[in-house]
Amino acid sequence: MSERPMDRPIRVTVWNEFIHERRDESVRAIYPRGMHAVIGDALVRELGERVTVRHATLDMPEHGLTDEVLEATDVLTWWGHWAHQDVSDEIVAKVVDRVRRGMGLVVLHSAHFSKVFRTLMGTSCRLRWRGGEDRELVWTVNPAHPIARDVPVPIVIPEQEMYGEFFDIPAPDELVFVSSFSGGEVFRSGCCFYRGHGKIFYFSPGDQEYPVYHHPAVGRVLANGVEWTAPAAGVLGSEYAPELCETGWYDEEIAKQGAAQAEALAAEAKAGVR
């Protein structure tokens, strides 16, 4: 993954199975251009020139995630549901490698059960669910977190599929949102993880049967998630390679640091800084 200059927009690839929208009339009525188009539009609306967006879908060659595309992606968003098993293991391995090297990953709704997310979590990622018109309230539990910036409390989603605990994931490194449902269930709906050089944000609202991605507050969360997961400007992501440390390296390194600090202090004194 290439270094991101400070003046370059965040390059986002929005990945979507793009099956329901073409197969199910109910979904097509809500997302005639596909969920990926609405997600991309929301990112551009919220972030403007700070972002560039491309789309990739399951039916494209290499699922639209060629080496060239992945190397030119700072943040990948992933929506999947019906065809997790149809995603190539080779592509999954490449995506996981890019995340560990620094590419951001935003995992959406039922992509909790994608090969990519389960590989990165190392758990089953199973949960309780109920299809139906549940009202979801998304509560901010970490208002100081960047992903919570300018997000209303709570986000009211009038109709949504219910996701409930227990959610079999590792304890999130940072928990931003918790949802409650009209059936009484609760769910960790906004979870942050660190893997290698990369950051992951899982956000659960977004069932295909409801217009969740048209919701302006959801668009704000997605935009914040993209900015938070994006690799820091000027940071070059690389695979971690452990190095052999011979005995005595510590004393030599401390001696070098001490000499450098002494030179700096002498220079400051000579310049009259102190």
C-alpha positions as CSV (number, residue, x, y, z in Angstrom):
1,M,0.0,0.0,0.0
2,S,1.4,3.3,-1.1
3,E,2.1,6.3,1.2
4,R,-0.7,8.8,1.5
5,P,0.5,12.4,1.1
6,M,-1.2,14.9,3.4
7,D,-2.8,16.8,0.5
8,R,-4.3,13.7,-1.2
9,P,-7.9,12.8,-0.7
10,I,-8.8,9.5,1.0
11,R,-9.3,6.9,-1.7
12,V,-12.3,4.8,-0.9
13,T,-13.4,1.6,-2.6
14,V,-17.1,0.7,-1.8
15,W,-17.6,-3.0,-2.1
16,N,-21.0,-4.6,-2.4
17,E,-22.3,-8.0,-3.4
18,F,-24.9,-6.2,-5.6
19,I,-27.2,-9.3,-5.6
20,H,-30.3,-8.2,-3.7
21,E,-30.7,-5.0,-5.7
22,R,-30.9,-7.0,-9.0
23,R,-32.8,-10.0,-7.7
24,D,-35.4,-8.6,-5.3
25,E,-37.9,-5.9,-6.4
26,S,-38.3,-4.7,-2.8
27,V,-34.6,-3.9,-2.5
28,R,-34.4,-2.5,-6.1
29,A,-37.1,0.0,-5.2
30,I,-35.0,1.4,-2.4
31,Y,-31.6,1.1,-4.1
32,P,-32.1,1.2,-7.8
33,R,-28.4,1.9,-8.5
34,G,-27.3,-0.5,-5.7
35,M,-26.4,0.1,-2.1
36,H,-22.8,0.9,-3.1
37,A,-24.0,3.9,-5.1
38,V,-25.9,5.4,-2.1
39,I,-23.0,4.7,0.3
40,G,-20.6,6.4,-2.1
41,D,-23.0,9.3,-2.6
42,A,-23.2,9.7,1.2
43,L,-19.4,9.8,1.5
44,V,-19.0,12.4,-1.2
45,R,-21.9,14.5,0.4
46,E,-20.3,14.4,3.8
47,L,-16.6,14.6,2.9
48,G,-16.6,16.5,-0.4
49,E,-13.1,16.9,-1.9
50,R,-11.5,15.0,1.0
51,V,-12.5,11.8,-0.6
52,T,-12.6,9.9,-3.9
53,V,-14.9,6.9,-4.4
54,R,-14.8,3.9,-6.7
55,H,-17.2,0.9,-6.6
56,A,-16.5,-2.8,-6.8
57,T,-19.0,-5.7,-6.9
58,L,-18.9,-9.5,-6.5
59,D,-19.5,-10.2,-10.2
60,M,-16.5,-8.1,-11.5
61,P,-13.2,-9.9,-12.4
62,E,-11.4,-10.6,-9.1
63,H,-14.6,-9.1,-7.4
64,G,-13.3,-5.7,-8.5
65,L,-10.4,-6.0,-6.1
66,T,-7.4,-6.4,-8.3
67,D,-3.9,-5.8,-6.9
68,E,-4.0,-2.4,-8.6
69,V,-7.3,-1.4,-7.0
70,L,-6.3,-2.6,-3.6
71,E,-2.9,-0.8,-3.7
72,A,-4.8,2.4,-4.7
73,T,-7.3,2.0,-1.8
74,D,-6.9,3.8,1.5
75,V,-10.2,2.6,2.9
76,L,-12.4,-0.4,1.8
77,T,-16.1,-0.5,2.8
78,W,-17.7,-4.0,2.7
79,W,-21.4,-5.0,2.4
80,G,-22.2,-8.6,2.0
81,H,-25.0,-11.0,2.9
82,W,-26.1,-13.6,0.5
83,A,-22.9,-14.8,-1.1
84,H,-20.1,-14.8,1.6
85,Q,-19.1,-18.2,0.4
86,D,-18.7,-17.0,-3.2
87,V,-15.9,-14.6,-2.3
88,S,-12.6,-16.0,-3.4
89,D,-10.2,-17.1,-0.6
90,E,-7.4,-15.6,-2.6
91,I,-9.1,-12.2,-2.6
92,V,-9.9,-12.5,1.1
93,A,-6.2,-13.2,1.8
94,K,-5.2,-10.1,-0.2
95,V,-7.7,-7.9,1.6
96,V,-6.7,-9.1,5.0
97,D,-3.0,-8.5,4.1
98,R,-3.8,-5.0,3.0
99,V,-5.6,-4.3,6.3
100,R,-2.7,-5.5,8.3
101,R,-0.4,-3.2,6.2
102,G,-2.6,-0.2,7.0
103,M,-5.6,-0.1,4.7
104,G,-8.8,0.9,6.6
105,L,-11.8,-1.4,6.6
106,V,-15.4,-0.4,7.3
107,V,-17.6,-3.5,7.7
108,L,-21.3,-3.0,7.2
109,H,-24.3,-4.9,8.6
110,S,-24.4,-8.6,7.6
111,A,-20.8,-8.4,6.5
112,H,-20.1,-9.3,10.1
113,F,-20.2,-12.9,8.7
114,S,-18.0,-12.2,5.7
115,K,-14.8,-14.2,5.3
116,V,-12.7,-11.0,5.6
117,F,-14.2,-10.0,9.0
118,R,-14.2,-13.5,10.5
119,T,-10.6,-13.9,9.5
120,L,-9.6,-10.7,11.1
121,M,-11.6,-11.3,14.2
122,G,-10.6,-15.0,14.6
123,T,-14.1,-15.8,16.0
124,S,-17.4,-17.1,14.6
125,C,-18.9,-13.6,14.6
126,R,-22.4,-15.1,15.1
127,L,-25.2,-13.1,16.6
128,R,-28.9,-13.1,17.4
129,W,-31.2,-11.7,14.7
130,R,-34.8,-11.2,13.8
131,G,-36.3,-10.2,10.5
132,G,-39.0,-7.6,10.9
133,E,-39.8,-4.0,11.2
134,D,-38.0,-3.3,14.5
135,R,-37.2,0.3,15.5
136,E,-33.5,0.7,16.3
137,L,-32.0,3.4,18.5
138,V,-28.3,3.9,18.0
139,W,-26.8,5.3,21.2
140,T,-23.4,6.9,21.4
141,V,-21.4,5.5,24.3
142,N,-18.1,7.2,23.5
143,P,-18.9,10.8,22.6
144,A,-15.2,11.8,22.4
145,H,-14.5,9.3,19.7
146,P,-13.9,10.8,16.2
147,I,-16.6,8.5,14.7
148,A,-19.2,10.0,17.0
149,R,-18.5,13.6,15.7
150,D,-21.7,15.4,14.7
151,V,-23.8,12.3,15.2
152,P,-27.2,12.8,16.9
153,V,-28.0,10.9,20.1
154,P,-29.7,8.6,19.5
155,I,-29.9,7.9,15.8
156,V,-33.5,6.8,15.3
157,I,-34.0,4.2,12.6
158,P,-37.7,3.6,12.2
159,E,-37.5,0.2,10.6
160,Q,-34.6,-2.2,10.7
161,E,-33.6,-5.9,11.1
162,M,-32.8,-6.7,14.7
163,Y,-29.3,-7.7,15.7
164,G,-28.8,-8.8,19.3
165,E,-26.3,-10.1,21.8
166,F,-24.4,-12.3,22.2
167,F,-22.2,-11.1,19.3
168,D,-19.3,-13.5,19.1
169,I,-16.4,-11.1,18.5
170,P,-13.3,-10.2,20.4
171,A,-13.9,-7.4,22.9
172,P,-13.7,-4.2,20.8
173,D,-10.6,-2.1,21.2
174,E,-13.0,0.9,21.2
175,L,-16.8,0.8,21.5
176,V,-18.6,3.8,20.0
177,F,-22.2,2.8,19.6
178,V,-24.7,0.5,21.3
179,S,-28.2,-0.1,19.8
180,S,-31.5,-0.9,21.4
181,F,-34.5,-2.4,19.7
182,S,-38.2,-2.3,20.1
183,G,-38.1,-6.0,21.1
184,G,-35.9,-5.2,24.1
185,E,-32.6,-6.4,22.7
186,V,-29.3,-4.6,22.8
187,F,-26.3,-4.9,20.4
188,R,-22.8,-3.5,20.2
189,S,-23.4,-1.8,16.9
190,G,-20.3,0.4,16.4
191,C,-17.0,-1.4,17.2
192,C,-13.4,-0.5,16.5
193,F,-10.5,-2.8,16.1
194,Y,-6.8,-2.5,15.4
195,R,-5.0,-5.2,13.3
196,G,-1.3,-4.7,12.5
197,H,-1.0,-1.2,11.0
198,G,-4.7,-1.2,10.0
199,K,-8.0,0.0,11.7
200,I,-11.4,-1.6,11.4
201,F,-14.8,-0.1,12.1
202,Y,-17.9,-2.4,12.2
203,F,-21.3,-0.6,11.9
204,S,-24.4,-2.8,12.0
205,P,-27.4,-0.8,10.7
206,G,-28.0,-1.4,7.1
207,D,-30.4,-4.3,6.2
208,Q,-31.1,-4.3,2.5
209,E,-34.9,-4.3,3.0
210,Y,-34.9,-0.8,4.6
211,P,-33.6,2.6,3.4
212,V,-31.0,2.8,6.2
213,Y,-28.2,4.1,4.0
214,H,-30.4,7.0,2.9
215,H,-30.5,8.2,6.5
216,P,-28.4,11.4,6.8
217,A,-27.1,10.4,10.3
218,V,-26.0,7.0,9.0
219,G,-24.1,8.8,6.2
220,R,-22.4,10.9,8.8
221,V,-21.3,7.8,10.7
222,L,-19.9,6.2,7.6
223,A,-18.0,9.3,6.7
224,N,-16.5,9.5,10.2
225,G,-15.7,5.8,10.0
226,V,-13.8,6.3,6.7
227,E,-11.8,9.2,8.1
228,W,-11.0,7.3,11.3
229,T,-9.9,4.1,9.5
230,A,-7.9,5.9,6.8
231,P,-4.1,5.5,7.3
232,A,-2.5,8.6,8.6
233,A,-1.1,11.0,6.1
234,G,2.6,10.4,5.6
235,V,2.6,6.9,7.0
236,L,3.7,4.1,4.8
237,G,1.9,0.9,5.6
238,S,4.1,-2.2,5.5
239,E,3.9,-5.8,6.7
240,Y,5.5,-6.2,10.1
241,A,8.8,-8.0,9.8
242,P,10.5,-8.9,13.1
243,E,14.3,-8.2,13.3
244,L,16.9,-10.1,15.2
245,C,18.3,-8.1,18.1
246,E,21.9,-9.0,19.1
247,T,23.0,-8.7,22.7
248,G,24.3,-5.2,23.4
249,W,22.1,-3.3,21.0
250,Y,20.4,-1.5,23.9
251,D,23.6,0.0,25.4
252,E,24.8,1.1,21.9
253,E,21.4,2.7,21.1
254,I,21.2,4.6,24.4
255,A,24.7,5.9,23.9
256,K,23.8,7.2,20.4
257,Q,20.6,8.8,21.8
258,G,22.6,10.4,24.6
259,A,25.2,11.8,22.3
260,A,22.5,13.2,20.0
261,Q,20.7,14.9,22.9
262,A,23.9,16.4,24.2
263,E,24.7,17.9,20.8
264,A,21.2,19.3,20.6
265,L,21.4,20.9,24.0
266,A,24.8,22.4,23.2
267,A,23.4,23.8,20.0
268,E,20.4,25.4,21.8
269,A,22.7,26.9,24.5
270,K,25.0,28.3,21.9
271,A,22.0,29.9,20.1
272,G,20.8,31.3,23.3
273,V,17.6,29.3,23.4
274,R,18.1,28.4,27.1
